[in-house]
Amino acid sequence: MIVSDDKIRKSVDPFSRSDALTDAASHVLSEAAGLEIETPHGRDTPRRYVQMLKELTTPEEFKFTTFPSHKVDEMITELDISFVSLCNHHIVPYFGVAHIAYVPDELIAGLSKFARTVRYFAASLSVQEELTDNIAQFLNDQLSPKGVGVVMEAEHLCMTIRGVKAPGTRTRTAKMMGVFGDHNRTAKAEFLAAINGRR
């Protein structure tokens, strides 16, 4: 199936009004923030700023390919999937890695589809907790596995370069479903051990 983002993305692209948006960006940068943009380096900055926002919040659609599992029932893990998203509170980047594990039932997915899924959902204004949940729910819907686990680790620039200014701080969020949510089984422990032992 082709991924869609109908709940979030509107049918009309707001960035199609490029001139008006560039003018608005010029006002924000020069008037609201008091920045000097009438320089050789700054004259095209408002347009680049609008383009950057578009690039970071426009997900690339893809086909989520699945195959019969042929009775594969051991945990499949992908670690250190890099991602960048924009903080929904401050519109500055947060970035890091996602780790995904699942125990198949009747379906497995092409390996590249997990990185594509992470990057698709990350291309938005988001909070890490919801981003983690959205990725796990999507994978659970597509694969109907015995369980899926998603752990995300990220540095939030809204926290490390402004506000409290705590550089190097990383936030870890997790969503465990099915066998990964069952504390009496080993899937969750095995997944977390793989994450913690990767370095």
C-alpha positions in Angstrom: 0.0 0.0 0.0 1.0 3.6 -0.5 1.4 5.5 2.8 -0.8 8.6 3.1 -1.0 11.3 5.7 -4.5 12.5 5.2 -5.0 13.2 8.9 -2.1 15.7 8.9 -1.5 16.9 5.4 -4.0 19.1 3.7 -4.9 18.6 0.1 -3.7 22.1 -0.9 0.0 22.7 -0.5 0.4 25.9 1.5 3.9 26.3 0.2 2.5 26.8 -3.4 2.0 30.5 -2.4 5.8 31.0 -2.5 5.9 34.8 -2.9 3.5 35.5 -0.1 5.3 33.1 2.2 8.7 34.5 1.4 7.3 37.9 2.2 6.0 36.6 5.5 9.3 34.9 6.3 11.1 38.2 5.5 8.8 40.0 8.0 9.4 37.4 10.7 13.1 37.4 10.3 13.6 41.2 10.0 10.8 42.7 11.9 9.9 40.2 14.6 13.4 38.8 15.2 15.3 42.0 14.3 17.7 40.2 12.0 19.6 41.9 9.2 18.7 40.2 5.9 19.5 42.9 3.4 23.0 41.6 2.9 24.6 39.5 0.1 24.2 36.4 2.3 20.8 37.3 3.7 18.7 38.5 0.7 17.6 35.0 -0.3 17.4 33.7 3.2 13.6 34.1 3.6 13.0 31.9 0.5 15.5 29.4 1.7 13.8 29.3 5.1 10.4 28.6 3.6 12.0 25.9 1.4 13.7 24.3 4.4 10.4 24.1 6.3 8.8 22.5 3.3 11.7 20.0 2.9 11.6 19.0 6.6 7.8 18.6 6.8 7.0 16.9 3.4 7.1 13.1 3.8 8.1 11.0 0.8 5.4 8.5 0.0 6.5 4.9 -0.5 5.1 1.4 -1.0 5.2 -0.7 2.2 6.1 -4.1 0.7 5.3 -7.2 2.7 6.0 -10.9 2.0 4.8 -14.2 3.5 6.8 -15.0 6.7 7.1 -18.7 5.9 6.9 -19.5 9.6 9.7 -17.0 10.6 8.8 -16.4 14.2 12.0 -15.0 15.8 12.5 -11.3 16.6 13.7 -9.1 13.7 15.5 -6.0 14.7 16.8 -2.9 13.0 18.9 -0.5 15.0 20.2 3.1 14.6 17.8 4.3 11.9 18.7 8.0 11.7 16.0 10.6 11.6 15.4 14.4 11.9 12.1 16.0 12.9 10.9 19.4 13.9 9.7 20.1 17.4 6.0 20.9 17.4 6.6 23.4 20.3 9.5 25.4 18.9 9.9 24.5 15.3 13.6 23.6 15.7 15.1 20.2 14.8 15.4 17.2 17.0 17.4 14.3 15.7 18.7 10.9 16.6 18.1 7.2 15.9 15.1 4.9 16.0 15.3 1.2 16.9 12.6 -1.2 15.7 11.9 -4.8 16.5 9.0 -7.1 15.6 8.1 -10.8 15.9 6.3 -11.8 12.6 3.1 -13.7 12.4 2.1 -14.2 8.8 4.0 -11.3 7.2 7.5 -9.8 7.1 8.5 -6.5 5.4 11.3 -5.4 3.2 14.1 -4.2 5.4 14.3 -0.7 3.8 10.6 -0.1 4.7 11.4 0.5 8.3 13.8 3.3 7.6 11.3 4.8 5.1 8.5 4.5 7.7 10.6 6.3 10.4 11.6 9.1 8.0 8.0 9.4 6.6 6.5 10.1 10.0 9.4 12.2 11.2 8.9 14.6 8.3 6.4 16.7 10.2 6.0 19.0 13.2 6.0 16.4 16.0 6.7 15.5 19.6 8.9 12.5 20.1 6.4 10.7 22.3 3.7 10.8 19.6 6.1 10.1 16.8 7.2 6.9 18.5 3.6 5.8 19.0 2.6 6.7 15.4 5.5 4.5 13.9 4.6 1.6 16.2 0.9 1.8 15.4 1.6 2.0 11.7 3.9 -1.1 11.7 1.4 -3.0 13.8 -1.4 -2.2 11.4 0.6 -3.1 8.3 2.2 -6.4 9.6 -0.3 -7.7 12.2 2.8 -9.2 14.0 2.9 -11.0 17.3 4.5 -7.8 18.6 6.3 -4.7 17.7 8.6 -2.4 19.6 9.9 1.1 18.8 12.5 3.0 20.8 13.6 6.4 19.7 16.6 8.4 21.1 17.1 12.0 20.2 18.7 15.3 21.1 16.3 18.2 21.0 17.9 21.5 20.0 15.0 23.4 21.7 16.5 22.0 24.9 20.2 22.0 24.2 20.8 25.3 22.5 18.0 27.4 24.1 16.0 27.4 27.2 17.7 25.3 29.8 20.8 24.9 27.5 21.7 21.3 28.4 23.9 20.2 25.5 24.3 16.4 25.0 21.0 15.6 26.7 19.1 12.8 24.9 15.5 11.7 25.3 14.4 8.1 24.9 10.8 7.1 24.2 9.4 3.7 23.6 6.2 2.0 22.4 5.9 -1.7 23.1 3.0 -3.7 21.6 2.0 -7.4 21.7 4.7 -9.7 23.0 7.0 -6.7 23.6 4.4 -5.2 26.0 4.2 -8.5 28.0 6.6 -8.1 30.9 6.5 -11.8 31.6 8.0 -12.7 28.2 11.6 -12.2 26.9 11.0 -10.1 23.7 11.2 -6.7 25.4 14.3 -7.6 27.4 16.0 -9.1 24.3 15.2 -5.9 22.3 16.4 -3.5 25.0 19.6 -5.6 25.5 20.3 -5.3 21.7 19.9 -1.5 21.9 22.0 -1.1 25.0 24.7 -3.4 23.8 25.2 -2.0 20.4 28.1 0.2 21.3 
